[in-house]
Structures are given as structure tokens and as C-alpha cells.
């Protein structure tokens, strides 16, 4: 994806609301001399040099453009990735450190998902966010408004994988992840299920399937079928092949949990 289209996608997602307040300023200079980036709507948009953009858009133009934009695959993909950048910063900082291994994990995901051309802009946003106060509940409210539940679950799965990328998930990271799960509107069962895919305990397989160890064999089978449908990779196909591939890992963890319980119980 060309960087120009990526920048327009980012602005369409963040320019208004709490996410825009966090990172909009980091993109301002990208418009300097960008003659190919035209105004979205000649009637409703207007340049506003006070914002520091080489060519910015009025609220009417952006809102009208975004209503259509957010409904298509490219818009959903940009929504996912820019949300990922903002919340990744909160997860990386959770333990009071800013580890290179975790930053490398984010950069690798951006490179694979958007291509090398998008990485400089993504790095700039990550750098600007490093010392910013991120209100995850305000950000989560905007994410709930524009992303469906399956996409939010996949975003949360990515964030847990990010926390685990340095080989462990500490108490502070678990706390911030649970807060993010709540902020983006996931129910506690789904939050605990995805956490259990990475933070292994004696009852992790049951937590992944969102059941208790005293569930009957029939309840185990029903739980597996329900979770297999909920986490099926096709539910995030609109986010692109790389995100869908990441969803396959989440789907695989559900299958592993089911097979683990079957083996423990000698289920057929």
C-alpha cells in the first residue's frame, strides 16, 4: 500500500476524537508539498493553516468521507492498524520499560501488514506517542464506535502477543491488558480466554474455552464449537491477509485447548 493512501486512511480514522488528539499532530508535516493529496469535498471541507497541515480538511468533509470510508475493507484495515499503534504504546510502557524487543514486534507487524513504505510514518507515530498520556478508556470508546467485535478481539489478541514477545507477561501488563479489554468492549470471558492462550496455568485450556474444569464432556464440546465459530479467521478477512493469518493462530489455540481437555478426559 502506498504511503499516501495510508496517510489519508489514518487521518480519516483519527482526525476527530481522542485518537486524533493523540497522534494527529505527528502527521502534520507529511502534507508539506504533497500536491497529490486533494481536498475530500470542495463544498464541505476547508483549509485551516492554523493546524499546521499543508492541506487539511474541515470537519464536514472528513465526517462525510469517513462514513463511507470506514465501511470498506481498506478503511477497516486502517482503523485496526492505527488503533494497534496507539494501544501498543500503552502495553509497551505498562512495566515501566520501553523494550526494543516489543518495539521490533510492532514494527515487524506493520511491515508485513502495510509494507515497508508505511513503516517510517508508523515509527514517527510510535516515537511521538512514547511520552504521551494515553487514556485507554477514551481511545477504547472510539474503537468501539468504528470496529466490530471480531476485529476488537483480534486487536486484543495482537496486544497480548505483543506483551508476550519479550518471553513473559508481567503483572502490570496483565492489568493494562484487562483494562484495555474492558475499554474496547470485550466481555471478561473473552478477555480471559485470549489471555489464557499466552499466560499458561493449570486450567488454561478451560479458560480458553470459557468454561470451568467441572464442565461436563458435552459442555466441553459445545464450548469448543461456539469458540471455533467466534474466533474463525474469516471473521476478520476484511482486515487483510496478514491479520487473517494472525487470527489463524488464535483459532489454533482454541483447537489446542480442546484437544488438551479431550486427552485429559479420554474423550472420544
Secondary structure, DSSP 8 states (H G I E B T S, - for coil): --HHHHHHHHHHHHSSSHHHHHHGGGGGGGGTT-TT---S-TTT----GGGT-SS---HHHHHHHHHHHTTSHHHHHHHHHHHHHHHHHHHHTTTS---HHHHHHHHHHHHHHH-HHHHHHHHHHHHHHTTS---HHHHHHHHHHHS-HHHHHHHHHHHHHHHHTTS---HHHHHHHHHHHHHTT--HHHHHHHHHTTS--TTHHHHHTT--TT--HHHHHHHHHHHHHHT-GGGGGGG-HHHHHHHHHHHHHHHHHHHHHHHHHT--
